[in-house]
Amino acid sequence: MDPDHGRCWGTSKKDSWKTLLLLSYQSLGVVYGDLGISPLYVYKSTFAEDIHHSETNEEIFGVLSFVFWTLTLVPLFKYVFIVLRADDNGEGGTFALYSLICRHAKVSLLPNRQVADEALSTYKLEHPPEQKNSSRVKMLLEKHRVLHTALLILVLLGTCMVIGDGLLTPAISVFSAVSGLELSMSKEHHQYAVIPITCFILVCLFALQHYGTHRVGFFFAPVVLIWLLCISALGLYNIFRWNPHVYQALSPYYMFKFLKKTRKDGWMSLGGILLCITGSEAMFADLGHFSYTAIQIAFTFLVYPALILAYMGQAAYLSIHHDNSYQISFYVSVPETVRWPVLIIAILASVVGSQAIISGTFSIINQSQSLGCFPRVKVVHTSDKIHGQIYIPEINWILMILCIAVTIGFRDTKHMGNASGLAVMAVMLVTTCLTSLVIILCWHKPPIVALSFLLFFGSIELLYFSASLTKFREGAWLPILLALFLMTIMYVWHYATIKKYEFDLHNKVSLEWLLALGPSLGIARVPGIGLVFTDLTSGIPANFSRFVTNLPAFHRVLVFVCVKSVPVPYVPPAERYLVGRVGPATHRSYRCIVRYGYRDVHQDVDSFESELVGRLADFIRYDWVRTHGTDPCIEDDGSQSGGSSSECRLTVIGNVAFSGTPAYEIEESLQPASVSIGFPTVESVTDVIEMEPISVTKRRVRFAIDDESETDTRSETDVQLQEELEELWAAQQSGTAFILGHSHVRAKQGSSLVRRLAINVGYNFLRRNCRGPDVALKVPPVSLLEVGMVYIV
């Protein structure tokens, strides 16, 4: 969306101050837990090895100056005032930016795109005047397919680093909080107590995930609020108690003085300073749960001042105390009388911060899975009332094991901080690159504006990222290794998914073949509904022809179902189903395309089955009225091209409810007959993905069905309509069978070694060990019919 246009939450003029303040308060626990606990480990990581605190205080004042300007430029200026405006229907995050770019330029690698998808209300684009230069950038991106792949890899890299952050943040947060025990016990006891206590807290944290955030979320915001007030009070106390002139260190002059004295060591120490902005990405990723204004208010007027005061207070204390008997840490600046209460609050705040990043990891893996970039995993929705709260058991336990392994393996804040810092900066660099594309393609600003944004913020982040890379052997290798491993899995899965779709597209059978099946060929029609699941939006899938070849019978009512993802966060329920006929009405065959956004909740099989039958019944009524009954009221913006179509056009069947007489409001896409469902017949999937949009004429149809018409003398059309509806309901009573393909994928002969390894070994291993499509669709085993298919790709 353009930043000048309205948002789904409305502007501040529409939101009451009470609502805004409530949302701002609630955002503290979800959004700012990770960012708020960074004072626990920033100074400790910075002074761990490369630089040392000296009597001149040049180091501590230089670090404070870096922290202040980093917090000001990156979270405040970049995220709060710029990036948060690049929302996708109110949603934020890496996939929201990618979704925006894909809708404004044809760079998506998702299969089975349709022109009808562009009619979705959440797909609608803003059209401010396009700049000539921005259209050149768009043409360049659309022209070269290698740029499409590069963009996808960039998005996958950001996704992998977010997952890496989900592994590292709980470890460093809880470990740093528990490390406060070092001031209350001997060194011998301390080294044997901190690791077990940290691991115990982490096990409890991950074990409670299946209850859902909403069960314990009510105390998240109070904990973070108390923590922020606590560090603010401690900061003010230390400033006035030890060094009231510490504010002078906020001048940029101290940064140059710091680098001049420390040189290479000072540059390497930036890997610790950057931890002050860890968690900034959560402001954007969690935008969908709150409003832009609420997040802006919470950060600008509470979180940002609290963090600055906390860092200034620690610097004021350290500027007077140069005794190195204890390692520099947050707790040395806490008065001994309140050290235990602060320790308890810090542990609770670290748990809240960890919870937020774990929930974000679940969310981004679910989005990746929805867009075909991650193997299928079980997704449990933990709240019926709060949308988007999910739990993924497999990922949860893997994260827990790896998190404990990192804690035991690294055993100190320095290595954990190096690893976490690199992951954080990589995500921010990806966001900066994608946002600069959004500025050109979506906001239609001159390329010089996007280039300025990219160079200014990108140079700051590259400076920190380069400092993190120097710590490769001291912990930074972990997120790189994890990202390479995850990117390999995600890219192999996505590549094989695209190749399977190409195979299905090339091997689909014609409608004439289906219509020719009958008693003359020994084919029987049995009672019930057969749901044939396929990725194709047109034609008859090869797995159905194989099914009929091996079992010469199929159901009286046949529905070809395509469950697909579209590059929008949500698809309104009233626009989810596209329904059409396959062949004449007497054949009782239909096509239903079910569209989901990348944040949508997929229905369970019972509600899906009943809703699908309801949509089919609505479509049958509409189709008979449109083609045989009284002409409905039509608002037409153009004429329909002539010609016969192999399949009837698809119609959006919604659930718009009216009191009294049931009514139906449908938006149709009037297109040439050969492109009745979005795209003409093509030779390859590349043509489908790369094709220019087809001009579409919309017409809106509204009609009503009179409940009393059944008592009237019905025409032949009414009789046929009633017969078709009765057959549908009778078939539903007889039972529903779910026909799915059970695929085995092999690389073509003559393929390269890398391709054979990726397909024959990598993809098939993932397919065998991850959830099958029947589990993902929640199909009951008693109703499942699987058709074996070998894909040669």
Secondary structure, 3 states (H helix, E strand, C coil): CCCCCCCCCCCCCCCCHHHHHHHHHHHHHHHCHHHHCHHHCHHHHHCCCCCCCCCCCHHHHHHHHHHHHHHHHHHHHHHHHCHHHCCECCECCHHHHHHHHHHHCCCCCCCCCCHHHHHCCCCCCCCCCCCHHHHHHHHHHHHCHHHHHHHHHHHHHHHHHHHHHHHHHHHHHHHHHHHHHHHCCCHHHHHHHHHHHHHHHHHHHHHCHHHCHHHHHHHHHHHHHHHHHHHHHHHHHHHHHHCHHHHHHHCCHHHHHHHHHHCHHHHHCHHHHHHHHCCCHHHHHCHHHCCHHHHHHHHHHHHHHHHHHHHHHHHHHHHHCCCCCCCCCHHHHCCHHHHHHHHHHHHHHHHHHHHHHHHHHHHHHHHHHHCCCCCCCCCEECCCCCCCCEECHHHHHHHHHHHHHHHHHHCCHHHHHHHHHHHHHHHHHHHHHHHHHHHHHCCCCCHHHHHHHHHHHHHHHHHHHHHHHCCHHHCCHHHHHHHHHHHHHHHHHHHHHHHHHHHHHHCCECHHHHHHCCHHHCCEEEEEEEEEECCCCCCECHHHHHHHHHCCEEEEEEEEEEEEECCCCCCCHHHCEEEEEECCHHHCEEEEEEEECCCCCCCCHHHHHHHHHHHHHHHHHHHHHHHCCCCCEEEECCCCCCCCCCECCCEEECCCCCCCCCEEEEEEEECCHHHCCCCCCCCCHHHHHHCCCCCCEEEEEEEECCHHHHHCCCCHHHHHHHHHHHHHHHHHHHCEEEEEEEEEEECCCCCCHHHHHHHHHHHHHHHHHCCCHHHHCCCCHHHEEEEEEEEEC
